[in-house]
Amino acid sequence: MKYKVLVLDLDGTLTNSKKKITDYTKKILLNLQKKGVHIVLASGRPEYGIWPIAKELELEKYGGYILAFNGGKIVECSTKKTIFERTIEYSYVQEIYEQVKDKKVALLTYENDSLITETPKDFYVEKESFINKMKIKG
């Protein structure tokens, strides 16, 4: 059977504990793409946090895809076009905010290269910023 698509999770699967792809893994994935296999990088990360890995693996050249937000957004790397996107309706966002604003919960959202939050010093907000190399706006 000839494989046409390889879907890979990022953190702890494709990347090591330092959030890096080993040279060996990179070599194999580049060779697979040269043989016509399309690579899909699937993650809970935002699109911005996946692009550095997509570029490292040359997904733009070989026609790979980014599957961000656990499937909430799919981007065709060669064209940078969003081919699928499903977001939370704004009315639900307001409702969620009202439910948790007085609790010790860090809410955040993404805008381009930034995380937007009211709790910029929260441990998980800072970790998300570090992993995805995104600025924090608070």
N, CA, C and O atoms as CSV, one atom per row, in Angstrom:
chain,resi,resn,atom,element,x,y,z
A,1,MET,N,N,0.837,-1.177,0.000
A,1,MET,CA,C,0.000,0.000,0.000
A,1,MET,C,C,0.887,1.246,0.000
A,1,MET,O,O,1.847,1.339,0.765
A,2,LYS,N,N,0.557,2.180,-0.851
A,2,LYS,CA,C,1.309,3.431,-0.918
A,2,LYS,C,C,0.599,4.478,-0.059
A,2,LYS,O,O,-0.576,4.779,-0.270
A,3,TYR,N,N,1.319,5.016,0.893
A,3,TYR,CA,C,0.757,6.040,1.771
A,3,TYR,C,C,0.775,7.389,1.069
A,3,TYR,O,O,1.734,7.719,0.370
A,4,LYS,N,N,-0.292,8.172,1.255
A,4,LYS,CA,C,-0.400,9.475,0.620
A,4,LYS,C,C,-0.336,10.620,1.618
A,4,LYS,O,O,0.050,11.735,1.267
A,5,VAL,N,N,-0.717,10.341,2.872
A,5,VAL,CA,C,-0.766,11.384,3.893
A,5,VAL,C,C,-0.221,10.825,5.201
A,5,VAL,O,O,-0.505,9.687,5.572
A,6,LEU,N,N,0.565,11.641,5.888
A,6,LEU,CA,C,1.051,11.305,7.222
A,6,LEU,C,C,0.672,12.454,8.146
A,6,LEU,O,O,1.139,13.580,7.970
A,7,VAL,N,N,-0.173,12.168,9.127
A,7,VAL,CA,C,-0.628,13.181,10.080
A,7,VAL,C,C,0.159,12.998,11.368
A,7,VAL,O,O,0.212,11.904,11.930
A,8,LEU,N,N,0.771,14.089,11.827
A,8,LEU,CA,C,1.638,14.026,12.999
A,8,LEU,C,C,1.230,15.034,14.061
A,8,LEU,O,O,1.028,16.212,13.768
A,9,ASP,N,N,1.111,14.563,15.296
A,9,ASP,CA,C,0.971,15.452,16.440
A,9,ASP,C,C,2.344,16.077,16.689
A,9,ASP,O,O,3.360,15.503,16.296
A,10,LEU,N,N,2.389,17.224,17.325
A,10,LEU,CA,C,3.666,17.905,17.530
A,10,LEU,C,C,4.316,17.593,18.872
A,10,LEU,O,O,5.298,16.853,18.940
A,11,ASP,N,N,3.771,18.152,19.918
A,11,ASP,CA,C,4.434,18.151,21.222
A,11,ASP,C,C,4.484,16.762,21.854
A,11,ASP,O,O,3.455,16.172,22.186
A,12,GLY,N,N,5.709,16.257,22.011
A,12,GLY,CA,C,5.908,14.946,22.599
A,12,GLY,C,C,5.785,13.804,21.600
A,12,GLY,O,O,5.999,12.646,21.960
A,13,THR,N,N,5.447,14.107,20.368
A,13,THR,CA,C,5.352,13.086,19.319
A,13,THR,C,C,6.387,13.400,18.234
A,13,THR,O,O,7.391,12.699,18.108
A,14,LEU,N,N,6.141,14.445,17.462
A,14,LEU,CA,C,7.104,14.852,16.433
A,14,LEU,C,C,8.303,15.556,17.061
A,14,LEU,O,O,9.443,15.351,16.645
A,15,THR,N,N,8.036,16.380,18.060
A,15,THR,CA,C,9.125,17.126,18.704
A,15,THR,C,C,9.547,16.441,19.999
A,15,THR,O,O,8.769,15.726,20.631
A,16,ASN,N,N,10.788,16.676,20.371
A,16,ASN,CA,C,11.301,16.111,21.617
A,16,ASN,C,C,10.951,17.021,22.802
A,16,ASN,O,O,10.175,17.965,22.651
A,17,SER,N,N,11.513,16.744,23.958
A,17,SER,CA,C,11.193,17.523,25.164
A,17,SER,C,C,11.626,18.980,25.058
A,17,SER,O,O,11.155,19.827,25.818
A,18,LYS,N,N,12.521,19.274,24.120
A,18,LYS,CA,C,12.963,20.663,23.905
A,18,LYS,C,C,12.162,21.339,22.790
A,18,LYS,O,O,12.517,22.429,22.342
A,19,LYS,N,N,11.087,20.697,22.346
A,19,LYS,CA,C,10.209,21.211,21.281
A,19,LYS,C,C,10.937,21.313,19.939
A,19,LYS,O,O,10.636,22.186,19.124
A,20,LYS,N,N,11.898,20.412,19.720
A,20,LYS,CA,C,12.692,20.388,18.489
A,20,LYS,C,C,12.483,19.068,17.752
A,20,LYS,O,O,12.191,18.040,18.361
A,21,ILE,N,N,12.639,19.119,16.433
A,21,ILE,CA,C,12.619,17.913,15.604
A,21,ILE,C,C,14.061,17.455,15.446
A,21,ILE,O,O,14.937,18.258,15.127
A,22,THR,N,N,14.312,16.171,15.666
A,22,THR,CA,C,15.681,15.680,15.507
A,22,THR,C,C,16.063,15.689,14.026
A,22,THR,O,O,15.200,15.634,13.150
A,23,ASP,N,N,17.350,15.759,13.766
A,23,ASP,CA,C,17.836,15.744,12.382
A,23,ASP,C,C,17.407,14.465,11.662
A,23,ASP,O,O,17.055,14.497,10.483
A,24,TYR,N,N,17.440,13.347,12.378
A,24,TYR,CA,C,17.053,12.061,11.797
A,24,TYR,C,C,15.590,12.082,11.345
A,24,TYR,O,O,15.270,11.682,10.226
A,25,THR,N,N,14.714,12.552,12.225
A,25,THR,CA,C,13.282,12.626,11.900
A,25,THR,C,C,13.042,13.575,10.733
A,25,THR,O,O,12.260,13.276,9.831
A,26,LYS,N,N,13.712,14.709,10.755
A,26,LYS,CA,C,13.559,15.690,9.674
A,26,LYS,C,C,13.962,15.074,8.330
A,26,LYS,O,O,13.273,15.257,7.327
A,27,LYS,N,N,15.065,14.353,8.318
A,27,LYS,CA,C,15.547,13.719,7.085
A,27,LYS,C,C,14.513,12.730,6.544
A,27,LYS,O,O,14.242,12.709,5.344
A,28,ILE,N,N,13.944,11.921,7.420
A,28,ILE,CA,C,12.940,10.939,6.997
A,28,ILE,C,C,11.705,11.635,6.432
A,28,ILE,O,O,11.183,11.230,5.393
A,29,LEU,N,N,11.238,12.681,7.111
A,29,LEU,CA,C,10.030,13.376,6.660
A,29,LEU,C,C,10.254,14.106,5.338
A,29,LEU,O,O,9.352,14.151,4.502
A,30,LEU,N,N,11.423,14.669,5.139
A,30,LEU,CA,C,11.726,15.300,3.853
A,30,LEU,C,C,11.761,14.256,2.737
A,30,LEU,O,O,11.264,14.504,1.638
A,31,ASN,N,N,12.345,13.093,3.017
A,31,ASN,CA,C,12.384,12.017,2.017
A,31,ASN,C,C,10.985,11.509,1.677
A,31,ASN,O,O,10.690,11.237,0.513
A,32,LEU,N,N,10.125,11.379,2.683
A,32,LEU,CA,C,8.746,10.954,2.421
A,32,LEU,C,C,8.030,11.949,1.513
A,32,LEU,O,O,7.303,11.557,0.600
A,33,GLN,N,N,8.241,13.231,1.768
A,33,GLN,CA,C,7.602,14.255,0.940
A,33,GLN,C,C,8.115,14.201,-0.494
A,33,GLN,O,O,7.351,14.401,-1.438
A,34,LYS,N,N,9.394,13.934,-0.656
A,34,LYS,CA,C,9.959,13.812,-2.003
A,34,LYS,C,C,9.336,12.642,-2.763
A,34,LYS,O,O,9.314,12.632,-3.994
A,35,LYS,N,N,8.827,11.648,-2.010
A,35,LYS,CA,C,8.164,10.488,-2.613
A,35,LYS,C,C,6.666,10.717,-2.795
A,35,LYS,O,O,5.944,9.812,-3.214
A,36,GLY,N,N,6.195,11.933,-2.479
A,36,GLY,CA,C,4.793,12.256,-2.717
A,36,GLY,C,C,3.866,12.171,-1.516
A,36,GLY,O,O,2.659,12.369,-1.655
A,37,VAL,N,N,4.405,11.880,-0.346
A,37,VAL,CA,C,3.571,11.816,0.860
A,37,VAL,C,C,3.347,13.233,1.383
A,37,VAL,O,O,4.296,13.997,1.558
A,38,HIS,N,N,2.088,13.574,1.627
A,38,HIS,CA,C,1.754,14.890,2.186
A,38,HIS,C,C,1.806,14.810,3.710
A,38,HIS,O,O,1.264,13.882,4.310
A,39,ILE,N,N,2.459,15.784,4.323
A,39,ILE,CA,C,2.575,15.841,5.776
A,39,ILE,C,C,1.541,16.818,6.315
A,39,ILE,O,O,1.382,17.923,5.796
A,40,VAL,N,N,0.839,16.397,7.363
A,40,VAL,CA,C,-0.110,17.255,8.065
A,40,VAL,C,C,0.374,17.384,9.500
A,40,VAL,O,O,0.524,16.384,10.202
A,41,LEU,N,N,0.617,18.612,9.935
A,41,LEU,CA,C,1.000,18.869,11.319
A,41,LEU,C,C,-0.269,19.183,12.100
A,41,LEU,O,O,-0.919,20.200,11.858
A,42,ALA,N,N,-0.619,18.307,13.038
A,42,ALA,CA,C,-1.860,18.436,13.801
A,42,ALA,C,C,-1.535,18.769,15.252
A,42,ALA,O,O,-0.710,18.112,15.887
A,43,SER,N,N,-2.202,19.804,15.764
A,43,SER,CA,C,-1.887,20.241,17.123
A,43,SER,C,C,-3.014,21.079,17.712
A,43,SER,O,O,-3.865,21.605,16.994
A,44,GLY,N,N,-2.996,21.187,19.001
A,44,GLY,CA,C,-3.870,22.132,19.684
A,44,GLY,C,C,-3.322,23.541,19.615
A,44,GLY,O,O,-4.004,24.500,19.978
A,45,ARG,N,N,-2.099,23.666,19.151
A,45,ARG,CA,C,-1.470,24.990,19.030
A,45,ARG,C,C,-2.214,25.869,18.021
A,45,ARG,O,O,-2.934,25.368,17.158
A,46,PRO,N,N,-2.030,27.189,18.145
A,46,PRO,CA,C,-2.552,28.086,17.110
A,46,PRO,C,C,-1.697,27.961,15.846
A,46,PRO,O,O,-0.570,27.467,15.891
A,47,GLU,N,N,-2.243,28.409,14.738
A,47,GLU,CA,C,-1.522,28.344,13.461
A,47,GLU,C,C,-0.133,28.972,13.567
A,47,GLU,O,O,0.850,28.397,13.099
A,48,TYR,N,N,-0.055,30.155,14.183
A,48,TYR,CA,C,1.225,30.864,14.303
A,48,TYR,C,C,2.286,29.994,14.990
A,48,TYR,O,O,3.462,30.058,14.632
A,49,GLY,N,N,1.883,29.195,15.959
A,49,GLY,CA,C,2.825,28.353,16.685
A,49,GLY,C,C,3.266,27.112,15.928
A,49,GLY,O,O,4.212,26.441,16.341
A,50,ILE,N,N,2.596,26.798,14.828
A,50,ILE,CA,C,2.942,25.618,14.028
A,50,ILE,C,C,3.802,25.984,12.819
A,50,ILE,O,O,4.578,25.157,12.340
A,51,TRP,N,N,3.673,27.211,12.325
A,51,TRP,CA,C,4.402,27.609,11.106
A,51,TRP,C,C,5.917,27.391,11.168
A,51,TRP,O,O,6.489,26.959,10.167
A,52,PRO,N,N,6.599,27.664,12.289
A,52,PRO,CA,C,8.051,27.425,12.279
A,52,PRO,C,C,8.411,25.969,11.961
A,52,PRO,O,O,9.393,25.710,11.264
A,53,ILE,N,N,7.629,25.035,12.464
A,53,ILE,CA,C,7.887,23.619,12.178
A,53,ILE,C,C,7.532,23.303,10.730
A,53,ILE,O,O,8.247,22.556,10.062
A,54,ALA,N,N,6.431,23.868,10.245
A,54,ALA,CA,C,6.040,23.667,8.843
A,54,ALA,C,C,7.133,24.163,7.902
A,54,ALA,O,O,7.438,23.514,6.901
A,55,LYS,N,N,7.715,25.300,8.220
A,55,LYS,CA,C,8.799,25.839,7.384
A,55,LYS,C,C,10.039,24.958,7.459
A,55,LYS,O,O,10.692,24.706,6.446
A,56,GLU,N,N,10.360,24.494,8.659
A,56,GLU,CA,C,11.524,23.623,8.826
A,56,GLU,C,C,11.381,22.346,7.997
A,56,GLU,O,O,12.366,21.831,7.468
A,57,LEU,N,N,10.169,21.846,7.888
A,57,LEU,CA,C,9.914,20.625,7.116
A,57,LEU,C,C,9.547,20.897,5.659
A,57,LEU,O,O,9.221,19.973,4.915
A,58,GLU,N,N,9.602,22.165,5.254
A,58,GLU,CA,C,9.351,22.583,3.869
A,58,GLU,C,C,7.953,22.187,3.372
A,58,GLU,O,O,7.793,21.771,2.225
A,59,LEU,N,N,6.961,22.318,4.230
A,59,LEU,CA,C,5.603,21.943,3.834
A,59,LEU,C,C,5.053,22.831,2.729
A,59,LEU,O,O,4.207,22.393,1.949
A,60,GLU,N,N,5.519,24.065,2.650
A,60,GLU,CA,C,5.083,24.954,1.561
A,60,GLU,C,C,5.505,24.382,0.206
A,60,GLU,O,O,4.741,24.424,-0.759
A,61,LYS,N,N,6.701,23.860,0.145
A,61,LYS,CA,C,7.253,23.309,-1.099
A,61,LYS,C,C,6.557,22.012,-1.507
A,61,LYS,O,O,6.304,21.781,-2.689
A,62,TYR,N,N,6.251,21.168,-0.518
A,62,TYR,CA,C,5.740,19.831,-0.819
A,62,TYR,C,C,4.223,19.677,-0.667
A,62,TYR,O,O,3.698,18.577,-0.841
A,63,GLY,N,N,3.523,20.750,-0.349
A,63,GLY,CA,C,2.063,20.665,-0.291
A,63,GLY,C,C,1.498,20.067,0.980
A,63,GLY,O,O,0.525,19.314,0.942
A,64,GLY,N,N,2.107,20.401,2.108
A,64,GLY,CA,C,1.601,19.924,3.388
A,64,GLY,C,C,0.502,20.812,3.944
A,64,GLY,O,O,0.100,21.798,3.325
A,65,TYR,N,N,0.030,20.444,5.117
A,65,TYR,CA,C,-1.075,21.161,5.753
A,65,TYR,C,C,-0.795,21.387,7.233
A,65,TYR,O,O,-0.057,20.637,7.871
A,66,ILE,N,N,-1.403,22.437,7.756
A,66,ILE,CA,C,-1.411,22.712,9.189
A,66,ILE,C,C,-2.836,22.501,9.678
A,66,ILE,O,O,-3.783,23.072,9.137
A,67,LEU,N,N,-2.973,21.674,10.705
A,67,LEU,CA,C,-4.250,21.465,11.360
A,67,LEU,C,C,-4.091,22.048,12.766
A,67,LEU,O,O,-3.529,21.400,13.649
A,68,ALA,N,N,-4.584,23.265,12.970
A,68,ALA,CA,C,-4.394,23.999,14.225
A,68,ALA,C,C,-5.645,23.924,15.103
A,68,ALA,O,O,-6.714,23.509,14.655
A,69,PHE,N,N,-5.484,24.332,16.352
A,69,PHE,CA,C,-6.611,24.384,17.299
A,69,PHE,C,C,-7.368,23.056,17.354
A,69,PHE,O,O,-8.598,23.041,17.390
A,70,ASN,N,N,-6.633,21.944,17.360
A,70,ASN,CA,C,-7.247,20.608,17.411
A,70,ASN,C,C,-8.275,20.390,16.310
A,70,ASN,O,O,-9.305,19.754,16.530
A,71,GLY,N,N,-7.994,20.913,15.139
A,71,GLY,CA,C,-8.883,20.732,13.994
A,71,GLY,C,C,-9.803,21.904,13.728
A,71,GLY,O,O,-10.583,21.871,12.777
A,72,GLY,N,N,-9.728,22.937,14.547
A,72,GLY,CA,C,-10.577,24.110,14.353
A,72,GLY,C,C,-10.192,24.946,13.146
A,72,GLY,O,O,-10.983,25.760,12.669
A,73,LYS,N,N,-8.973,24.747,12.651
A,73,LYS,CA,C,-8.513,25.494,11.479
A,73,LYS,C,C,-7.546,24.611,10.687
A,73,LYS,O,O,-6.649,23.983,11.250
A,74,ILE,N,N,-7.752,24.578,9.372
A,74,ILE,CA,C,-6.855,23.824,8.493
A,74,ILE,C,C,-6.331,24.769,7.422
A,74,ILE,O,O,-7.099,25.464,6.756
A,75,VAL,N,N,-4.999,24.782,7.265
A,75,VAL,CA,C,-4.344,25.686,6.322
A,75,VAL,C,C,-3.532,24.873,5.325
A,75,VAL,O,O,-2.780,23.975,5.703
A,76,GLU,N,N,-3.691,25.200,4.049
A,76,GLU,CA,C,-2.879,24.612,2.988
A,76,GLU,C,C,-1.578,25.412,2.929
A,76,GLU,O,O,-1.593,26.601,2.609
A,77,CYS,N,N,-0.462,24.768,3.236
A,77,CYS,CA,C,0.804,25.495,3.373
A,77,CYS,C,C,1.289,26.120,2.074
A,77,CYS,O,O,1.841,27.220,2.099
A,78,SER,N,N,1.101,25.456,0.942
A,78,SER,CA,C,1.640,25.978,-0.320
A,78,SER,C,C,0.985,27.290,-0.735
A,78,SER,O,O,1.615,28.118,-1.393
A,79,THR,N,N,-0.271,27.482,-0.354
A,79,THR,CA,C,-0.982,28.718,-0.717
A,79,THR,C,C,-1.228,29.628,0.483
A,79,THR,O,O,-1.601,30.791,0.330
A,80,LYS,N,N,-1.014,29.085,1.670
A,80,LYS,CA,C,-1.307,29.775,2.941
A,80,LYS,C,C,-2.797,30.094,3.082
A,80,LYS,O,O,-3.175,30.972,3.857
A,81,LYS,N,N,-3.629,29.389,2.343
A,81,LYS,CA,C,-5.074,29.608,2.410
A,81,LYS,C,C,-5.698,28.733,3.489
A,81,LYS,O,O,-5.350,27.563,3.647
A,82,THR,N,N,-6.624,29.331,4.224
A,82,THR,CA,C,-7.411,28.574,5.189
A,82,THR,C,C,-8.482,27.819,4.414
A,82,THR,O,O,-9.297,28.426,3.719
A,83,ILE,N,N,-8.480,26.500,4.532
A,83,ILE,CA,C,-9.463,25.701,3.799
A,83,ILE,C,C,-10.607,25.237,4.704
A,83,ILE,O,O,-11.626,24.743,4.220
A,84,PHE,N,N,-10.435,25.396,6.015
A,84,PHE,CA,C,-11.509,25.103,6.962
A,84,PHE,C,C,-11.250,25.901,8.227
A,84,PHE,O,O,-10.114,26.017,8.686
A,85,GLU,N,N,-12.322,26.449,8.784
A,85,GLU,CA,C,-12.184,27.155,10.060
A,85,GLU,C,C,-13.518,27.130,10.796
A,85,GLU,O,O,-14.564,27.445,10.229
A,86,ARG,N,N,-13.463,26.752,12.057
A,86,ARG,CA,C,-14.651,26.741,12.899
A,86,ARG,C,C,-14.273,27.424,14.211
A,86,ARG,O,O,-13.382,26.962,14.924
A,87,THR,N,N,-14.947,28.516,14.521
A,87,THR,CA,C,-14.659,29.271,15.741
A,87,THR,C,C,-15.865,29.241,16.676
A,87,THR,O,O,-16.964,28.848,16.286
A,88,ILE,N,N,-15.636,29.659,17.904
A,88,ILE,CA,C,-16.718,29.769,18.884
A,88,ILE,C,C,-17.472,31.063,18.613
A,88,ILE,O,O,-16.866,32.117,18.422
A,89,GLU,N,N,-18.789,30.976,18.598
A,89,GLU,CA,C,-19.597,32.175,18.387
A,89,GLU,C,C,-19.352,33.167,19.516
A,89,GLU,O,O,-19.181,32.790,20.675
A,90,TYR,N,N,-19.342,34.445,19.150
A,90,TYR,CA,C,-19.031,35.496,20.115
A,90,TYR,C,C,-19.964,35.460,21.324
A,90,TYR,O,O,-19.518,35.718,22.442
A,91,SER,N,N,-21.223,35.153,21.135
A,91,SER,CA,C,-22.158,35.110,22.267
A,91,SER,C,C,-21.727,34.064,23.293
A,91,SER,O,O,-21.912,34.264,24.494
A,92,TYR,N,N,-21.153,32.948,22.830
A,92,TYR,CA,C,-20.651,31.933,23.756
A,92,TYR,C,C,-19.406,32.421,24.481
A,92,TYR,O,O,-19.211,32.123,25.659
A,93,VAL,N,N,-18.573,33.162,23.784
A,93,VAL,CA,C,-17.362,33.700,24.406
A,93,VAL,C,C,-17.752,34.610,25.567
A,93,VAL,O,O,-17.174,34.520,26.650
A,94,GLN,N,N,-18.713,35.472,25.347
A,94,GLN,CA,C,-19.178,36.367,26.415
A,94,GLN,C,C,-19.721,35.563,27.593
A,94,GLN,O,O,-19.447,35.884,28.750
A,95,GLU,N,N,-20.483,34.530,27.299
A,95,GLU,CA,C,-21.066,33.695,28.349
A,95,GLU,C,C,-19.975,32.982,29.152
A,95,GLU,O,O,-20.032,32.945,30.381
A,96,ILE,N,N,-18.999,32.425,28.469
A,96,ILE,CA,C,-17.883,31.755,29.146
A,96,ILE,C,C,-17.142,32.747,30.031
A,96,ILE,O,O,-16.821,32.445,31.180
A,97,TYR,N,N,-16.875,33.920,29.496
A,97,TYR,CA,C,-16.177,34.950,30.265
A,97,TYR,C,C,-16.945,35.286,31.543
A,97,TYR,O,O,-16.353,35.360,32.619
A,98,GLU,N,N,-18.229,35.485,31.433
A,98,GLU,CA,C,-19.043,35.827,32.605
A,98,GLU,C,C,-19.016,34.707,33.643
A,98,GLU,O,O,-19.037,34.975,34.845
A,99,GLN,N,N,-18.969,33.473,33.193
A,99,GLN,CA,C,-18.968,32.334,34.112
A,99,GLN,C,C,-17.651,32.191,34.881
A,99,GLN,O,O,-17.659,31.721,36.019
A,100,VAL,N,N,-16.537,32.582,34.293
A,100,VAL,CA,C,-15.233,32.318,34.923
A,100,VAL,C,C,-14.470,33.558,35.374
A,100,VAL,O,O,-13.399,33.426,35.966
A,101,LYS,N,N,-14.978,34.740,35.119
A,101,LYS,CA,C,-14.197,35.952,35.393
A,101,LYS,C,C,-13.807,36.109,36.858
A,101,LYS,O,O,-12.778,36.721,37.146
A,102,ASP,N,N,-14.591,35.580,37.791
A,102,ASP,CA,C,-14.276,35.703,39.211
A,102,ASP,C,C,-13.563,34.476,39.765
A,102,ASP,O,O,-13.313,34.397,40.968
A,103,LYS,N,N,-13.239,33.540,38.922
A,103,LYS,CA,C,-12.559,32.319,39.349
A,103,LYS,C,C,-11.088,32.401,38.943
A,103,LYS,O,O,-10.696,33.275,38.169
A,104,LYS,N,N,-10.299,31.506,39.458
A,104,LYS,CA,C,-8.867,31.517,39.134
A,104,LYS,C,C,-8.621,30.716,37.856
A,104,LYS,O,O,-7.982,29.664,37.869
A,105,VAL,N,N,-9.141,31.243,36.767
A,105,VAL,CA,C,-9.008,30.602,35.460
A,105,VAL,C,C,-8.425,31.625,34.494
A,105,VAL,O,O,-8.912,32.751,34.395
A,106,ALA,N,N,-7.393,31.226,33.796
A,106,ALA,CA,C,-6.793,32.119,32.801
A,106,ALA,C,C,-7.479,31.894,31.460
A,106,ALA,O,O,-7.398,30.811,30.882
A,107,LEU,N,N,-8.142,32.913,30.983
A,107,LEU,CA,C,-8.728,32.867,29.646
A,107,LEU,C,C,-7.791,33.575,28.686
A,107,LEU,O,O,-7.200,34.601,29.022
A,108,LEU,N,N,-7.663,33.027,27.504
A,108,LEU,CA,C,-6.841,33.696,26.500
A,108,LEU,C,C,-7.396,33.411,25.127
A,108,LEU,O,O,-8.132,32.448,24.912
A,109,THR,N,N,-7.026,34.266,24.213
A,109,THR,CA,C,-7.371,34.058,22.812
A,109,THR,C,C,-6.160,34.464,21.984
A,109,THR,O,O,-5.186,34.999,22.515
A,110,TYR,N,N,-6.223,34.216,20.719
A,110,TYR,CA,C,-5.087,34.460,19.835
A,110,TYR,C,C,-5.443,35.503,18.792
A,110,TYR,O,O,-6.565,35.547,18.288
A,111,GLU,N,N,-4.464,36.343,18.479
A,111,GLU,CA,C,-4.607,37.306,17.387
A,111,GLU,C,C,-3.250,37.460,16.723
A,111,GLU,O,O,-2.330,38.044,17.297
A,112,ASN,N,N,-3.130,36.937,15.520
A,112,ASN,CA,C,-1.872,36.976,14.762
A,112,ASN,C,C,-0.740,36.381,15.584
A,112,ASN,O,O,-0.745,35.178,15.847
A,113,ASP,N,N,0.238,37.196,16.001
A,113,ASP,CA,C,1.395,36.682,16.738
A,113,ASP,C,C,1.294,36.942,18.238
A,113,ASP,O,O,2.310,36.944,18.933
A,114,SER,N,N,0.083,37.161,18.742
A,114,SER,CA,C,-0.098,37.529,20.148
A,114,SER,C,C,-1.160,36.691,20.847
A,114,SER,O,O,-2.123,36.220,20.242
A,115,LEU,N,N,-0.940,36.525,22.155
A,115,LEU,CA,C,-1.946,35.970,23.052
A,115,LEU,C,C,-2.599,37.151,23.747
A,115,LEU,O,O,-1.905,38.065,24.192
A,116,ILE,N,N,-3.902,37.146,23.847
A,116,ILE,CA,C,-4.612,38.225,24.524
A,116,ILE,C,C,-5.265,37.641,25.767
A,116,ILE,O,O,-6.001,36.658,25.686
A,117,THR,N,N,-4.993,38.251,26.920
A,117,THR,CA,C,-5.491,37.738,28.186
A,117,THR,C,C,-5.547,38.851,29.222
A,117,THR,O,O,-4.886,39.880,29.082
A,118,GLU,N,N,-6.336,38.635,30.254
A,118,GLU,CA,C,-6.360,39.564,31.389
A,118,GLU,C,C,-5.393,39.117,32.476
A,118,GLU,O,O,-5.210,39.817,33.471
A,119,THR,N,N,-4.768,37.945,32.291
A,119,THR,CA,C,-3.850,37.395,33.292
A,119,THR,C,C,-2.490,37.092,32.660
A,119,THR,O,O,-2.112,35.927,32.539
A,120,PRO,N,N,-1.756,38.126,32.258
A,120,PRO,CA,C,-0.499,37.901,31.535
A,120,PRO,C,C,0.594,37.205,32.349
A,120,PRO,O,O,1.521,36.646,31.763
A,121,LYS,N,N,0.512,37.223,33.662
A,121,LYS,CA,C,1.540,36.591,34.501
A,121,LYS,C,C,1.170,35.171,34.918
A,121,LYS,O,O,1.900,34.547,35.688
A,122,ASP,N,N,0.059,34.656,34.428
A,122,ASP,CA,C,-0.357,33.294,34.740
A,122,ASP,C,C,0.652,32.294,34.176
A,122,ASP,O,O,1.150,32.472,33.064
A,123,PHE,N,N,0.954,31.247,34.942
A,123,PHE,CA,C,1.938,30.242,34.545
A,123,PHE,C,C,1.608,29.640,33.179
A,123,PHE,O,O,2.485,29.529,32.323
A,124,TYR,N,N,0.356,29.255,32.972
A,124,TYR,CA,C,-0.027,28.600,31.719
A,124,TYR,C,C,-0.055,29.569,30.543
A,124,TYR,O,O,0.232,29.178,29.412
A,125,VAL,N,N,-0.394,30.809,30.797
A,125,VAL,CA,C,-0.341,31.824,29.737
A,125,VAL,C,C,1.107,32.017,29.299
A,125,VAL,O,O,1.400,32.070,28.104
A,126,GLU,N,N,2.014,32.122,30.276
A,126,GLU,CA,C,3.435,32.287,29.947
A,126,GLU,C,C,3.989,31.059,29.221
A,126,GLU,O,O,4.799,31.192,28.303
A,127,LYS,N,N,3.555,29.873,29.628
A,127,LYS,CA,C,4.014,28.648,28.966
A,127,LYS,C,C,3.513,28.600,27.519
A,127,LYS,O,O,4.267,28.255,26.609
A,128,GLU,N,N,2.249,28.946,27.314
A,128,GLU,CA,C,1.672,28.986,25.965
A,128,GLU,C,C,2.434,29.976,25.087
A,128,GLU,O,O,2.707,29.705,23.918
A,129,SER,N,N,2.771,31.117,25.666
A,129,SER,CA,C,3.538,32.138,24.951
A,129,SER,C,C,4.915,31.599,24.557
A,129,SER,O,O,5.368,31.802,23.430
A,130,PHE,N,N,5.567,30.922,25.480
A,130,PHE,CA,C,6.903,30.379,25.230
A,130,PHE,C,C,6.873,29.304,24.140
A,130,PHE,O,O,7.674,29.344,23.205
A,131,ILE,N,N,5.965,28.359,24.257
A,131,ILE,CA,C,5.893,27.252,23.297
A,131,ILE,C,C,5.626,27.759,21.883
A,131,ILE,O,O,6.226,27.284,20.919
A,132,ASN,N,N,4.719,28.728,21.770
A,132,ASN,CA,C,4.306,29.216,20.450
A,132,ASN,C,C,5.059,30.451,19.981
A,132,ASN,O,O,4.810,30.959,18.887
A,133,LYS,N,N,5.985,30.935,20.812
A,133,LYS,CA,C,6.786,32.119,20.472
A,133,LYS,C,C,5.882,33.306,20.125
A,133,LYS,O,O,6.054,33.980,19.110
A,134,MET,N,N,4.908,33.529,21.020
A,134,MET,CA,C,3.930,34.596,20.812
A,134,MET,C,C,4.042,35.630,21.928
A,134,MET,O,O,4.351,35.300,23.073
A,135,LYS,N,N,3.785,36.878,21.575
A,135,LYS,CA,C,3.759,37.962,22.556
A,135,LYS,C,C,2.491,37.844,23.390
A,135,LYS,O,O,1.482,37.299,22.941
A,136,ILE,N,N,2.559,38.364,24.614
A,136,ILE,CA,C,1.378,38.409,25.476
A,136,ILE,C,C,0.889,39.843,25.541
A,136,ILE,O,O,1.647,40.761,25.853
A,137,LYS,N,N,-0.391,40.021,25.241
A,137,LYS,CA,C,-1.035,41.324,25.411
A,137,LYS,C,C,-2.039,41.176,26.540
A,137,LYS,O,O,-2.936,40.335,26.488
A,138,GLY,N,N,-1.871,42.012,27.566
A,138,GLY,CA,C,-2.775,41.879,28.712
A,138,GLY,C,C,-3.387,43.170,29.132
A,138,GLY,O,O,-4.167,43.203,30.084
